[in-house]
Amino acid sequence: MGMGVLRVVQRNLRVWRKFMFSSLVGNLGQPFLFLLAFGFGLGREIHPIAGYSYLQFIAPGLTASAVMYSAAFETTYGSFTRLGTQSTFEGILMTPISPAELAWGEIIWGALKGLLAGVIMLAAMPLFGFWPSIWALVLLPILFIAGVFFAALGLIMTALAGSYEFFNYFISLVITPLFLFSGIFFSLNDMPPVTRVVLRFVPLTPIVNMARIFCYGRPSGPWPLHLALFIVLTLIVSWAASALLKRRLIA
C-alpha cells in the first residue's frame, strides 16, 4: 500500500506547485485576519488569560485551526474536483493503485497541506512579537495527526457529496462551530462545568490545548491521554473515509 499512497501524494504535489501561492493565501487568510483583528484589535481591551496576553493566547489555537481548514478544504473541494469534474480518480484507478491507496493518498496529502499551514503560522509568530518555544518541535507531529483527522473527515464528506453545494453544510455546521467553540478565543476553564465538559469533547479542543502548551514550553496535564484518544479517533475516521470512498468509486 505504501508506494501507491506515495504516488498519489506525488501527483497532487506536482499539480499543487503550479498554484501553491494562491492556495496558501486562501488557507491562511482567515487565521491571519483573526490574529490581527482579535489580537491587535480586541486584544488590547482584554486582560491576560492564564498568564498570556490575548494575542499569545489565541495564536496557538489559530495555528491549529489553520491545519483544520487547510486539510479539510483540500479533501472536500480539492478531492471532489479530482473525483468528479476532472475524473482524476478514474484515471488513477486505471493503474495498479487501489481505492484504499487512493483514499490514503488523499488523506496524507491533505494532512501535509495542513501541517504546512501550521508551520507557516508558527513561523509567523515572531512577526507578532513572540517566539515559540523549542517544545514547538514536539507539536509538529501532533499537527500532522490533526491534519490526518480533518483530511479524513473532509474525504468522508466528498464520498457522500453529490455537488459542491453539499460542502456548504459541512463548513457551516461542522468546521465553523469547531473553529468557534474549541477554546481558541476563550478559556474553557471559565465556562460552567457542564459546558466545559461538552466543549472538551469537540475534536479540535485537544489540539488547541496541546498547541498552546507546546508553543510556550509548558507541557502539563493529561495531554498524553488526550493525544492517545485523538489518535484512536483519527484511525476510526480514516478507516471510515477509506471505506466510503471505495464504495463511491466502485458503485
N, C-alpha and C positions, 0 to 999 in steps of 0.2 A: 504493500500500500504506500510505502514511503516515497518511492520515485514518482508515482502517479500524482501524489499530492504536491510534490515539489514542482513537477511540470506545470500544473495548474497555477501555482503561485508565480512561477517564472513568466508564464504567459501574461498574467494580469499585470505583473510589474512592468513588462515591456510596453504594454499599452498605456499604463498609467503615467509613465515617464513623459509621454507626449503632452499631457495636460496637468502635470503634477502641481504647478503653482496655483492654478485656478481651483484645483481640488483642495489644496491646503487652506486657501483663503476661505472657501466655503465651509470647511470643517472647523476651522479655528476662529472664524469671525465672531461667532456668538460668545464663546468663553472669554475672548479678549475684551469684547464690548462690555460684558457683565463685570469683568475685573476692573475696567476703567470706571464704569458708571457707579457700581456699588462700592468699589474700593476707594477711589479717589473722590467720588461724589458723596454718596450716603455715608461712607466710612468715616468721614470727618465728624459726623454727628453721633456716632455710636461708640460707646465705651469699649475698652478691651474685653475680649471674651476668652476665658481660660488662660489669661496671660498673653494673648496675642492681640495685636491691633486687628481691626476688622479686615483690612487688606490681607494681612498674613493669615487670618482665619479662613477666608474664602478661597484663597489662591490654590491650596492643595485640592479642595473639593472641585474647583473648576477644572483642574488638571484631570481628575477622574472623569468628570463629565465630558471633557474633550475626547477621551478614549471611548466613552459610550457612544457619543454622537458619530464619531468617525467610523467606528466598527459597524454600528447598526445601519448607517446610511449606505455603507459600501455593500452590505449583503441584502439590502432592500432594493433601492433604486439601481445600484450597480448590477447586482446579481439578476434582478428581474429583466434588466435590459439584455443581459447575456442569455437569459433563458428564452425570452420572447422576441423582442424587437430584432436583435442581431442573430438569433439562432446559434449563438456560440456554443452553448452546451451540446446541441445536436452534433455539431462538428467534432467537439472533444470526444463524445461518446462513440464516434466512428473509429477512434484509436483504441489501443488496449486499456485506456483509463476507464475504471469502473465508476458507477454512480456514487459509491461511497467515497472513492478517492476524489471525485469531483466536488462532493459536498465538503469534505475536509479541507480540500484545497481552497475553496471559497471561504471557509471559516478561518483558516490560518492566515489567508491574505487579509481578510477584514481585521483580524487581531493585530497583524503587523502594522496596518494603517492606523489602528487605534493607538498602538504603542508609540508610533512616530508622533502622533498628535500630542500624546502625553509628554514625550521627551522635549518637544518644542516648547510646551507650556512651562516645564521645569527650567529649561534653558533661558526662558524669558523672565524668570522671576527676578534676577538681578536688575533688570530694567525698572522694576518697581521698588527697588531699594532693599531687597533682602536676598540672601543666598541660601539655597537648600543645603541641608547637612549632608555629610558623606553617607549617612544612612539612606539617602535617597537612592543609592545604587541597589539597595535591597528592595526598594519599591518597584523597580523596573520589571522584574518577573511577575510581580503582583499585577501591575498594569497590563501585562500581556495576557495573563489569565482572565482579567476582566474583559479584555478585548475579545478573547475566545467566547466568553459567555454572551456578550452583546452581539457579536457577529453571528453566533448560532441562533440567538433569539431573532435576529433580523432575517436569517435564512428560513426559519420557520414561517415567518410572515410571507416571504417570497414563495414558498412552497404552497401556501394557501391562497395567494393573491390571484385575482382574475384580471386586475388592471392596476395602473399606478395609483388610482384614487383610493384603493384599499389601504395604502400606506398612510393616508391622512388619519385614519382611525388609530393606527399603531403609534404615530408620532403624538397625536393629541391625547390619547387615552393611556399610553404606556410611557413613552420616552419623556414627555414633558412633565408628568407627575413625578417620575423618578428624579428628574432634574430639580424640581421644586421642593420635594419632601424627603431628601436623603441627608439632611443636615449640612448642606453646603452653605446656606445663608444664615442658619441659626443653630444654636447648641441644643441637641436633643436632651441634655441634662436639665434644661429649663422647662421642658414640656411636662404636662400632667402625666402621672405614672402610666395610665392606660395608653395614652397617645404615644408615649416614649416606647413602650413595648411594641406597638403596632409598627412604628416607623423603623424600628431596628430590624424588622423583617423585610423591609424594602431592599431589593437586591443591590442597589448602588450604595447603600449606607455603610456596609463594612469596608468597601473600597475607599470611600471618602474618609472614614476614620483612620484607616491604615495609611492613606496618603498624607494625612495631617501629622500623624505621629512620626512617620519616617522622614518627611520633609524637614522636620525640625529636630530630628535625633532624639525623640522622646518615646521610644518603644515601651509600652506598658499595657497592662490589662490583658484580657484573654484573646489577643489578636491571633495567636496560632490556631486556636479552636475555630475562630470566625473564618480564618483562611481555609482551614480544612473543610468546613461545611460549605464554603463557597466553591471550592474545587469539586466537591461531590455534586453540587447543584449544576456546575458548569458541564460536567460529564453527562449528566442526565439530559440537559438541554441540547448538548451537542449530538447525543445519540438520537434524540427526537428530530432534530433538524436533518440529520443524515437519512433517517427512515422516511420522513415526509417528502424530502426532495427526491429520493429514489422512487417513491410511489408516484410522484408528479411526473417524473421523467419516463417511466415505463407504462404510464396509464394510456 
